[in-house]
Amino acid sequence: MQIRPILAALRCHKTGTALVALQVALTLAIVCNALFVIHQRVAHLLRPTGMDEAGLVVVNNDWIEHLSARQQAAMLETDLAALRGLPGVIDASAGNTVPLAGPSWLDEISLDDGPHASRAPVSVYFADTHTLSTLGLRLLAGRNFRADEIGDFDGQGELPATQCIVTRPLVEALQSQGGMLGRAVYIQGRPCTVVGVVASLQGQMAGMGGPTAYNSLLLPMRSVAGFGLYLVRTRPDAVAAMVRDAPKALLGVNRMRLVDAQPYADIRTQVYGRDRGLALIMGVISVVLLAITAAGIVGLTSFWVGQRRKQIGVRRALGARQRDILGYFLTENLLISGGGVLLGVLLAVAMNLWLVVRFAMQPLSLAYVAVGVVLLLLLGQGAVLAPALRASKVPPVEATRSV
């Protein structure tokens, strides 16, 4: 197939050629960045929390009567006993927060208490002797907390904890060369001895990303500040029943409280609703743009086939085969799409640079540009195939028609 006659024909249709090429370029630029955003959002919402989320129910408890710290501590033990006595309960524990949904307690820890000590951000979790079992956390080294180590925290004053359990990512963030077991870390200026290391536990804020997202610290404490939450593990098929029965059991112990329960899966769905919605919208936009681009190519090629029927008939009369006509239109479209793709690559990079500066997004990977280029070229060739096949079936007798 000679390229020069095709280029000469395209110069006679500059407007249509330029419009299709520009459409391909804009589609490529938008689709590449959209796919990149979709991948980031999906990767963000699929991040594991480190917990075994199946069967986990979160029960929020807020006292509406004044109870002393000692009374709250006693009620907490009674509440947990009531929850563990429910049918299907595997374990239950008390805490201050859960991954992703807050309320958040963010702090900093270091390996020494000097003014120039290297510090790492950390999410602080309250834990008791049942927390690891309830959350399904995997202990890599060391031991669990003992019952005599659990302290009460009323939201005021210094932390009562002198032991802690850390996550492996936090160990790596502190760059401890000799391991962490038995070492003291400092939080709010107080030393805390590391007694265990768990594999992973995500932070309390969904927006936390990068290596700090799994910097978590478990302290042997329970909240006696008037509010808190209970974590209940049951069979996955009994979650709905537990959501119904857990508040009833707690209200049966003491009605002077506000209590509600929900599956942790629902919390995760709510937290990542915006990410899921953004990915869906970007996906729909990409599909619509690709469909419009394909329709534009089909329309323009069909129009050109209608205009060139007599020319095609002459070529057929002079011996051109059907595959020659088919190859002509496929090559013509490939040249147009190729020009649009080259411009689209520049636009995609420029658009991503703007997004990086304006919204602090990550730079666009060239892999997405390559995927977009291949996708647009295949889409263009597929779109032109039907009108090109119709053109290849134009009979030689068309050369003899005057109209």
N, C-alpha and C positions, 0 to 999 in steps of 0.2 A: 504494500500500500504506500503510494507516494504522499508525503506530507504537504508538499508545496501546493497542489490543487486544493487540498482541504483548507489550508491557511488562506488561499485566495478567496475561497467561498465564504469563509468566516469574515473576511474584511468587508464583504458586501452586506453582512448582517451584524454590524458593530454593536448596535444597541442591544439586541437580543443576547448576543454573546457576552457582552459586558454585564448585563443584568444577571444572567445565570452564574457567571463566574463570581460576581459579588455575592450572590445568594449563597453559593457554596462556601465562600470565604467566611461570611458571617456565621453560617451554621457551624462550620468547623471550629471557629473561635469560641462560640457559645457552648457547643457540645463538649469540647475538650475540658473547658473549665467546669462545666456542669458535672461531668463524669468524675472529675477530681474532687469536687465538693461532695458528691454523693458517696464516693468511696471514703472520704474522711468522716462524714456523718455516720455511715454504717459501721465503720471501724470503731468510732466513738461509742455508739450505743451497744455494740457487741462486746465491749470490754468486760472481762469477768470481775466480779467483786472479790473473789477469793473465798466466798462462802458457798456452802451447798444450799442454793436458794429454794430448791424443791421442798415443799412442805413447811416453809418458814412463814410464820404469822407474826405481825408486829402489833402489839397492844399498847396504846397510849393511855396513861393514867395521870389524872390531875385532881388533886384533893381540893374539895370546896369547903372543908372545915379545917380549922387550925389544929395541927398535930405537932407535938414536939418531935425532935429528931429521934428520940428513943421510941416514941409511939410509931413513927413512920417506919423505923427499922423493924419493929415487931410486926407491923402490918405487912411489910414487904415479904417477910418470911411466911406469913400466913397466906398471902396472895399466891406466892410461888408454890406452896404446898397444894393450894386449891387447883392451880393450873396443871400441876403435874399429876393430879388425881383424875383429870378428865380422860375419858376414853380416847385412845389413839395417840396420846401425847408421848413423845419419845423423850423430850427434855425441855426445860424452860429455864430462863435466866433473866436477870435484871440488867439494864444498861442505861446509858444516857442518850444514845443516838444510834443510827444505822448508816451504812454506806449510802451515798448518793443523796439522801433526803434530809440530812441534818436533823435537829439543829447542830450547827458545827462548833467544834472546839478545836481551833487551830493554835498551835504553839510552836516553839522551837526547842530543840535539844542539842546538846553538845557532849563531847567526851571529857571536857574539863570545864571549870567554872571561871576561867580567866577572861579578861576583857577582850582578848584577841582570839578567843576560841572559835574554831570553825563550827558553824551551826547548821542544822538541817531542819526544814519545816516538817511538822508532824501533825497528824490527826489523832486526837486523844479519845480513847474509848474506855468507859468503865466496864469492868468485867468481874465475874465471880467464879466460883469453882465449876460452874456448869456452862460457862460461856463458850468455851472451845467446842464442847459436845453439841451445844445448841446450834451454833453457827456452822459446824462442820469444818472448823479450821484445822489444818494439818500441822502438828507440832514437829518441827524438824530437829530441834535440839532442846535440851533442858527439860523442864517440868511445867506442870500446870500450877496455878495458885493453890495455896492451902486455905482452909476455912479461917484459920487464925490470922491470916494476912489481910482479910477483907476489912476495909475501913469505911466509915460513913462520912460523906461529904455534904455539907449543908449549903454549899455555894459561897461560903465566906471563909476567909482565912487561908491558911496554907494547906497544900495537898497532904492527906494523911498517908499516902502510899510511900513505901520504901522499896518495893519490888516492882518489876514491870516485865512485860513480854513484848518483844518487838517483831516486826516483819523483816524478812530477808532483804527486800529492797531498801529498808531503812539502814540495815547493817552495811549494805553496799554504799549508801549515800554518806555514811559516817566514815567510810574507808578504814574500817578497823582491821588492822593486819593480823592481830592475834585472836580474832574471834570476839564475840560479845558476851558470852556466858560468864557470869561472875563479875563483869565489869560494871562500873557505875556510869550512868549517863545523867546529865543535869537538865532538869526542867524547872523553870521558874526559880533557878538558883539552888534547888534542892537535889541531892544525889538520890538516885534510884537504881538499885541493882538489877541487872538483867538476869532473869531466871529461866527464860525460854525464848525460843525463836520459832515463829510460825511462817508458813510459806508465803502467804499474801493476804492482805485485807485492804480493800480500796478505801480511799478517803471519803469524807462525809459530803463533799460538794462535787456534783457531776461535772462542773466546769474545770476541775483540776485535771491537768494533763501532764504528759511527759513522765520523767522518772519520779517526780514527787507525788504522783497520784496514789502510790501504794506505800508511802511513808506513814506507817501507823504504829501507835503505841497503846498497849492495853495496860491499864492500871487497876489494881485490886481494890475497887471502890464501888460503893452503891450510893445513889442519890437519895438524900433525905431533905431535899430543898422544896418539897411540896409537889413535885411533878417528876415524871420519869417514864420509862417504858419497860414492857416485858417482851421478851422474845420467846416464842413457843415453836418447837419443832414437832410436827406431826407427819403422818403419812401423806404423800401428795394427793391421794384421793379423798382425804378427810379435811382438806383445807377449808372448804366452804362450811362444813359443820363446826370447825374450830372458830371461824370468824363469828359464827352465831353463838356458840356456847361459851367462849372465853369471857366476853363482857358479862353474861348472865352469872357466871361463877364468881366473878369479882364483885359484882353488885350484891350477890348473896352473902358475901363476907362483910361488906360495908357499902352502904348506898350513898354515902356522902362523898361522892367522886364523880368526875366526868371520865368516861371510858369509851373507847372505840377500838375496833380491830380491823385489820385489812391484810390480805396476803402480800408478802413482799413483792411478788410478781406484779401486782397492781401498782405498787410504788415505783418499781422500775419502769413500767409502761408510762406512768404519768411524768416521771422525770425526763424521760427521753422522747416525750411526745413531740417537742419542737424539732428535734433532730430527725425523727421519723417523718414528720410533715415536710420539712425542708427537702429531704431526700426524695420524697414522693413528688413534690412540686417540680423540682429540678428534673426528675425523670420524665414527667409529663411534658415539660417544656422541650426537652431534648427530642422526645418522640414526635411532638407536633412540628418542630422545626425540620426534622428529617423528612416527615411526610410532606411538608410544604415544598421542601427542596426537590424531592422526588417528583411531586406533581408539576413543579415548574419545568423540570427537565423533560418530562413526558409531554407537557403542553407545547413547549418550544419545538421539540423534535417532531411532534405530530404536525405542527404548523409548517415546518420546513418540508416535511415529506409531501404535504399537500401542494406546496408551491413547486416542488421539483418533480412532480410526477412525469411530466413530459421529458425532462432531462434524464430521469432514471430510465424511462422507456427507450430513449436514444441509446443510452449505455447498454441496455439489455439487447437492443437490436444490433449493436456493434460487437456483441459477444461477451459482455460482462455476465458473470454467473451470479446466482443469488447470494452466495457467500461473499462475493466482491462488494455487492451493495451493502450487505449486512456489516462487513468489515469497515466500509467507508463511514457509516454513521456511528459505529462503536468507536472508531479512532477519532472522529470529529468530537464526540462527547468527551472522550478521554483527554483531549487537548484542552477543552474548555474547563473540565473539572480539575485537570492538573494545574492550570493557571489559577483557578480559584483556590485550590489547596495551598499553593505557594503563598498567596496573599493571606490565606486563613492562618497559616502557621505564624506569620508575623503578628497578625491581629490577636491570636490566642496568647502569645507571649506577652504582648503589650497589655492585654486585658488582665492577665494574671499579675503582672507587675503592679497594675493599679490596685488590684484586690489585696496584694501583699502590703502596699503602702497604706491603703485606706482601712482595711479590716484586719491587718496583721495575720493574714493567711500564710500558709506555707507555699514556697515556690512550686510551680507546676512541674511535675515530672515529665521528662521527654517521652516516657512510655505512653502517657495519655495522648500526647500529640501524635505519636506513631499510630496508636489505635484509632484515633480520629481520622487520620489521613486515609488509612486502609478502609475504614468504614464508609467514608464519603466517596472514595473512588469506587468501591463495590456498589454502593447505593446508586451512584450515577450510571454505572454500566448496567445495573439491573433495571433502572428506570427507563433507559433508552432502548432496552432490548425489544419490547413489544412494538413500538413504532418502527424500529429498524427492521423487524421481521415483516411488518406490513409493506415497508418500502421494498424489501427484497422480492416480494411477490408481485410487484407491478409488472404487467405483461409488456413485451416489446411493442405491442400494437399501440400503446400510449404515445409512441413517437409520431404516429400519423394523425393524431387528433389536434385540431387547431385550438380548441377551447379546453 
